[in-house]
Amino acid sequence: MNSRPLNLLLVEEDRVDSKIIKVALSKAGIQGDLYMVTSGRECIRFLRKQSEYSAAPTPDVIIVDLNLLRAGTGQLNDLKAHTDTAGIPVIILADDHVEKEILAPYIGGTVRSVNPPSRIGEFIASIRKVIFDLLPEVVGAIRD
């Protein structure tokens, strides 16, 4: 397996949470370029390479705060319905009860859920496992 740096797109409006996620990715051994946008609409512009994002790379994975998705899961539906973005894995930051109540129909395939960063050690382990599970051909095998 060849491993290579990832292009990650983070959709998060809170600067503190963005920094925590960036640190967690680094500590999890996830290498690559992290692109950050602060809204679901900006995410769609990034993915469709519109306006200021005309030269944006196609991300290997999208990490998104569920609260930023329009109408809860509306933009997730848009992402998975659009042929250019349907295959991009999505990691949704959501509490366990939200996952069970709202995200259950989406979880699996290329969509996963991770609890938001409240305990950094658990978050690092969770985000690492999900990325390695979703993209083993890109990041290689999990190394402990």
C-alpha positions as semicolon CSV with decimal commas, in nm:
position;residue;x (nm);y (nm);z (nm)
1;M;0,000;0,000;0,000
2;N;0,122;0,344;-0,087
3;S;0,053;0,618;0,158
4;R;0,041;0,983;0,064
5;P;-0,056;1,307;0,229
6;L;-0,428;1,373;0,234
7;N;-0,628;1,674;0,124
8;L;-0,873;1,729;0,409
9;L;-1,160;1,976;0,408
10;L;-1,278;2,092;0,749
11;V;-1,617;2,264;0,773
12;E;-1,620;2,430;1,114
13;E;-1,712;2,784;1,223
14;D;-1,559;2,774;1,571
15;R;-1,190;2,870;1,558
16;V;-1,110;2,691;1,885
17;D;-1,269;2,366;1,762
18;S;-1,083;2,407;1,431
19;K;-0,752;2,432;1,615
20;I;-0,836;2,130;1,832
21;I;-0,925;1,927;1,524
22;K;-0,605;2,036;1,348
23;V;-0,395;1,930;1,649
24;A;-0,587;1,603;1,680
25;L;-0,524;1,518;1,313
26;S;-0,155;1,588;1,356
27;K;-0,130;1,381;1,676
28;A;-0,324;1,101;1,504
29;G;-0,051;1,084;1,239
30;I;-0,278;1,210;0,961
31;Q;-0,055;1,401;0,724
32;G;-0,159;1,635;0,450
33;D;-0,312;1,971;0,374
34;L;-0,605;2,092;0,581
35;Y;-0,839;2,335;0,408
36;M;-1,091;2,512;0,630
37;V;-1,424;2,669;0,549
38;T;-1,678;2,805;0,794
39;S;-2,018;2,719;0,644
40;G;-2,203;2,457;0,448
41;R;-2,246;2,699;0,158
42;E;-1,874;2,772;0,154
43;C;-1,812;2,396;0,155
44;I;-2,027;2,353;-0,156
45;R;-1,840;2,640;-0,331
46;F;-1,508;2,476;-0,239
47;L;-1,619;2,137;-0,372
48;R;-1,759;2,283;-0,693
49;K;-1,450;2,501;-0,737
50;Q;-1,653;2,821;-0,753
51;S;-1,527;3,181;-0,720
52;E;-1,229;3,203;-0,482
53;Y;-1,203;2,821;-0,478
54;S;-1,146;2,775;-0,853
55;A;-0,806;2,613;-0,786
56;A;-0,914;2,412;-0,480
57;P;-0,811;2,047;-0,473
58;T;-1,068;1,773;-0,448
59;P;-1,055;1,662;-0,085
60;D;-0,988;1,301;0,010
61;V;-1,215;1,344;0,311
62;I;-1,455;1,608;0,445
63;I;-1,487;1,668;0,820
64;V;-1,800;1,866;0,904
65;D;-1,978;1,986;1,216
66;L;-2,337;1,862;1,184
67;N;-2,462;2,200;1,307
68;L;-2,326;2,364;0,990
69;L;-2,518;2,147;0,750
70;R;-2,820;2,331;0,611
71;A;-3,142;2,184;0,750
72;G;-2,946;1,923;0,942
73;T;-2,873;1,672;0,669
74;G;-2,983;1,867;0,361
75;Q;-2,631;1,946;0,245
76;L;-2,521;1,591;0,319
77;N;-2,791;1,482;0,075
78;D;-2,656;1,735;-0,178
79;L;-2,301;1,605;-0,137
80;K;-2,401;1,244;-0,181
81;A;-2,634;1,319;-0,476
82;H;-2,380;1,519;-0,679
83;T;-2,165;1,288;-0,893
84;D;-1,844;1,486;-0,835
85;T;-1,873;1,462;-0,457
86;A;-2,072;1,143;-0,395
87;G;-1,763;0,928;-0,338
88;I;-1,581;1,164;-0,102
89;P;-1,585;1,022;0,252
90;V;-1,756;1,247;0,506
91;I;-1,684;1,248;0,879
92;I;-1,959;1,421;1,073
93;L;-1,889;1,564;1,416
94;A;-2,202;1,477;1,613
95;D;-2,299;1,356;1,959
96;D;-2,402;0,991;2,000
97;H;-2,772;1,071;2,046
98;V;-2,771;1,281;1,728
99;E;-2,606;0,998;1,537
100;K;-2,873;0,752;1,643
101;E;-3,167;0,988;1,587
102;I;-3,068;1,183;1,275
103;L;-2,769;1,024;1,105
104;A;-2,860;0,656;1,127
105;P;-2,974;0,636;0,761
106;Y;-2,646;0,789;0,643
107;I;-2,386;0,609;0,855
108;G;-2,195;0,343;0,665
109;G;-2,035;0,344;0,324
110;T;-1,848;0,672;0,298
111;V;-2,019;0,851;0,589
112;R;-1,902;0,814;0,949
113;S;-1,971;0,998;1,272
114;V;-1,725;1,101;1,542
115;N;-1,807;1,267;1,874
116;P;-1,695;1,630;1,884
117;P;-1,366;1,701;2,063
118;S;-1,453;1,704;2,433
119;R;-1,187;1,454;2,541
120;I;-0,888;1,502;2,318
121;G;-0,740;1,153;2,361
122;E;-1,062;0,981;2,261
123;F;-1,113;1,221;1,974
124;I;-0,762;1,159;1,839
125;A;-0,815;0,782;1,850
126;S;-1,160;0,809;1,690
127;I;-1,062;1,039;1,405
128;R;-0,753;0,829;1,334
129;K;-0,951;0,505;1,320
130;V;-1,219;0,651;1,095
131;I;-0,972;0,801;0,847
132;F;-0,765;0,483;0,832
133;D;-1,085;0,277;0,787
134;L;-1,220;0,502;0,511
135;L;-0,895;0,556;0,321
136;P;-0,660;0,260;0,375
137;E;-0,534;0,278;0,017
138;V;-0,426;0,638;0,075
139;V;-0,293;0,647;0,431
140;G;-0,175;0,287;0,455
141;A;-0,231;0,039;0,737
142;I;-0,285;0,154;1,093
143;R;0,039;0,174;1,283
144;D;0,021;0,172;1,662
